[in-house]
Amino acid sequence: MNLQEYHQQSRQLAVSLFFIAPILAVYEVGIFMQGSEIRNGADVLIKSLFSLLGQRGLIMLNLILLATFLIAALTILHRNRPVLVLIFPMGIESLLYALILAPLVLFMHAKLGMTLGASPPGLQDSYLLKLILSMGAGVYEEIVFRLGMISFFFVLLHRWIGLKDALSGVLAVLVASFLFAGFHHVGPLGEPFDRSAFFFRFVSGIILSAIFMIRGLGVAVATHALYNILIFTRQVLSSMDSP
């Protein structure tokens, strides 16, 4: 497989869903095993919408997720995609992006005079739970803010309003990144609003959106999850060094 074939096939949604399924499984099983009511905010948002239908709504969500990943697997088998060959290079590629993004984030924190942020109530000592939530953020935030919102606003601007492709893409990324930044300041576990933190997440949202649009959902999810894990590890190591 040459580089062009890898680039094209790794961007396909079915391959991406197959690639991120283990990350989602680790998050869901980890939350269940921890017995925690604290979950990633985007996860809560999705499940809250379905919970409006009661217990039936949550069952419906689980069935939708199961059907989605099953269809992805069947699509891969039907089209004879060499997905297992793609998994390792996609993981390495995502790790490289995360290794670039993490120092960039630390640099932005320093320039903006920000700390890495305090833990929400109930999470100060739950290191394993933090790690699990870091993985969940990679999956659910990319699905909501990149796959969902960028796609929605692109269709809205391009097909309904009639803007050109490039302009629709740029505006969709900016709007989704703005909402992504604001989302972190909403709810009981949200951070108090701070302009520097908002700007930092807005820029981070643009970077992750670029990865999503150029490299697809799978690489964007893994990059986000690995970046979160790297930042979390940095926090843990810094706390251990502190007197």
SEBATI-722309 format. One line per 10 residues: number of its first residue (from 1); their letters; for each residue x, y, z of C-alpha. Coordinates in steps of 0.001 Angstrom, whole numbers, plus 500000, padded with zeros to 6 digits. Example, Ala and Ser with C-alpha at 12.3 -4.5 7.8 and 13.67 -1.06 7.14 Angstrom:
BEGIN
1	AS	512300,495500,507800 | 513670,498940,507140 $
//
This chain:
BEGIN
1	MNLQEYHQQS	500000,500000,500000 | 501471,503354,498977 | 501089,506649,500843 | 498234,507903,498664 | 496210,504706,499202 | 496841,504876,502940 | 495719,508510,503038 | 492504,507803,501138 | 491492,504601,502912 | 492342,505784,506438 $
11	RQLAVSLFFI	490025,508795,505991 | 486951,506669,505280 | 484286,506823,507966 | 483870,503040,508194 | 487600,502605,508814 | 487552,505443,511358 | 484684,503873,513297 | 486462,500514,513355 | 489630,502274,514521 | 488007,504195,517388 $
21	APILAVYEVG	485785,501333,518623 | 488435,500052,521107 | 488917,503580,522528 | 485173,503939,523073 | 485001,500448,524610 | 487812,501232,527084 | 486056,504459,528081 | 482617,502894,528590 | 483932,499813,530418 | 486284,501980,532487 $
31	IFMQGSEIRN	483484,504311,533593 | 481331,501300,534469 | 484115,499591,536450 | 484901,502824,538317 | 481243,503179,539268 | 481497,506912,538648 | 478662,509270,537765 | 481213,511694,536307 | 481450,511382,532532 | 482786,513403,529644 $
41	GADVLIKSLF	480603,516451,528956 | 479942,515619,525302 | 478990,512085,526348 | 476500,513558,528861 | 475113,515884,526183 | 474395,513031,523769 | 472900,510753,526400 | 470833,513570,527932 | 469117,514124,524586 | 468216,510452,524322 $
51	SLLGQRGLIM	467241,510260,527996 | 464373,512644,527222 | 462688,509513,525871 | 463258,507748,529189 | 464951,504386,529559 | 463814,503517,526051 | 465887,506407,524710 | 469115,505131,526296 | 468436,501651,524942 | 467853,503221,521530 $
61	LNLILLATFL	471207,505049,521779 | 473039,501827,522613 | 471360,500064,519706 | 472305,502918,517367 | 475934,502737,518500 | 476001,498967,518112 | 474379,499136,514681 | 476754,501889,513555 | 479889,499935,514412 | 478385,496721,512997 $
71	IAALTILHRN	477594,498468,509702 | 481137,499867,509643 | 482597,496399,510131 | 480344,494891,507449 | 481208,497711,505051 | 484906,497053,505552 | 484434,493310,504967 | 482209,493869,501909 | 484670,496260,500293 | 487639,494132,501330 $
81	RPVLVLIFPM	489420,497046,503017 | 492781,496112,504595 | 491718,497739,507866 | 494080,495745,510087 | 496980,496996,507982 | 495784,500573,508546 | 495377,500393,512338 | 499059,500545,513286 | 500094,503432,510975 | 496960,505382,511975 $
91	GIESLLYALI	497955,504952,515620 | 501523,506072,514954 | 500323,509042,512904 | 497927,510078,515689 | 500693,509776,518280 | 502981,511989,516193 | 500281,514667,515946 | 499678,514414,519714 | 503410,514743,520408 | 503433,517923,518322 $
101	LAPLVLFMHA	500198,519282,519792 | 501027,518705,523476 | 504188,520907,523559 | 502336,523520,521493 | 499555,523533,524096 | 502045,523874,526954 | 503685,526768,525080 | 500297,528467,524629 | 499522,527960,528316 | 502787,529642,529256 $
111	KLGMTLGASP	502282,532549,526848 | 498718,533113,528033 | 499756,532867,531676 | 497538,529839,532263 | 498023,526829,534484 | 497024,523364,533303 | 493801,523743,535257 | 492403,522409,538476 | 490433,519194,538618 | 486668,519369,538927 $
121	PGLQDSYLLK	485170,518498,542317 | 485536,514793,543087 | 488365,514234,540623 | 491411,515518,542508 | 492695,512067,543451 | 490954,509910,540842 | 493905,509490,538514 | 492532,506399,536755 | 489181,508100,536234 | 490948,511145,534775 $
131	LILSMGAGVY	492765,508870,532354 | 489514,507205,531317 | 487782,510580,530873 | 490714,511741,528736 | 490017,508908,526316 | 486277,509576,526344 | 486826,513223,525464 | 488730,512161,522370 | 485787,510087,521150 | 482699,512065,522125 $
141	EEIVFRLGMI	484029,515597,521588 | 485284,514718,518110 | 481977,513051,517229 | 479919,516010,518508 | 482041,519017,517546 | 483947,517798,514504 | 481879,515097,512798 | 478511,516444,513925 | 478806,520215,514025 | 481265,520798,511190 $
151	SFFFVLLHRW	479202,518540,508926 | 475950,520244,509972 | 477194,523797,509503 | 478919,522927,506221 | 475678,521529,504801 | 473750,524502,506185 | 476104,527063,504647 | 476849,525288,501378 | 473619,523566,500371 | 471004,525722,502077 $
161	IGLKDALSGV	472586,529181,501935 | 474656,528573,498796 | 478134,529607,499897 | 481150,528151,498116 | 482834,524990,499409 | 485951,526660,500812 | 484100,529481,502568 | 481504,527052,503976 | 484312,524836,505323 | 486157,527715,506974 $
171	LAVLVASFLF	483020,529150,508580 | 481882,525702,509741 | 485260,525132,511432 | 485182,528547,513127 | 481626,528126,514432 | 482250,524553,515657 | 485513,525634,517331 | 483752,528559,519025 | 481083,526213,520394 | 483768,523691,521399 $
181	AGFHHVGPLG	485554,526373,523417 | 482373,527592,525081 | 481239,524061,525923 | 484087,523688,528432 | 482603,526524,530537 | 479084,525050,530751 | 477583,522767,533389 | 478515,521753,536943 | 481955,520476,535887 | 482609,523403,533555 $
191	EPFDRSAFFF	485434,525826,534233 | 484719,529451,535212 | 484821,531580,532083 | 488259,532956,531306 | 489160,534721,528053 | 492590,533129,527830 | 491195,529620,528379 | 488419,530273,525862 | 490896,531529,523243 | 493206,528576,523881 $
201	RFVSGIILSA	490410,526052,523328 | 489165,527952,520287 | 492618,527616,518683 | 492843,523971,519786 | 489447,523372,518199 | 490674,524813,514902 | 493749,522548,514960 | 491679,519442,515712 | 489177,520485,513031 | 492000,520697,510491 $
211	IFMIRGLGVA	493137,517188,511429 | 489547,515953,511122 | 488991,517510,507703 | 492359,516450,506274 | 492845,513065,507968 | 489352,511960,508974 | 487508,511126,512182 | 489661,508204,513336 | 492965,510080,513374 | 491289,513137,514939 $
221	VATHALYNIL	489797,511029,517765 | 493056,509206,518508 | 495065,512443,518350 | 492676,514124,520795 | 492686,511136,523181 | 496488,510723,523093 | 497009,514473,523496 | 494731,514450,526566 | 496661,511503,528012 | 500000,513260,527443 $
231	IFTRQVLSSM	498779,516456,529138 | 497271,514446,531992 | 500548,512531,532437 | 502398,515844,532537 | 500050,517036,535305 | 500607,513868,537335 | 504389,514066,536992 | 504349,517762,537951 | 502250,517029,541056 | 504689,514277,542072 $
241	DSP	507616,516703,541727 | 505876,519329,543832 | 506857,519421,547562 $
//
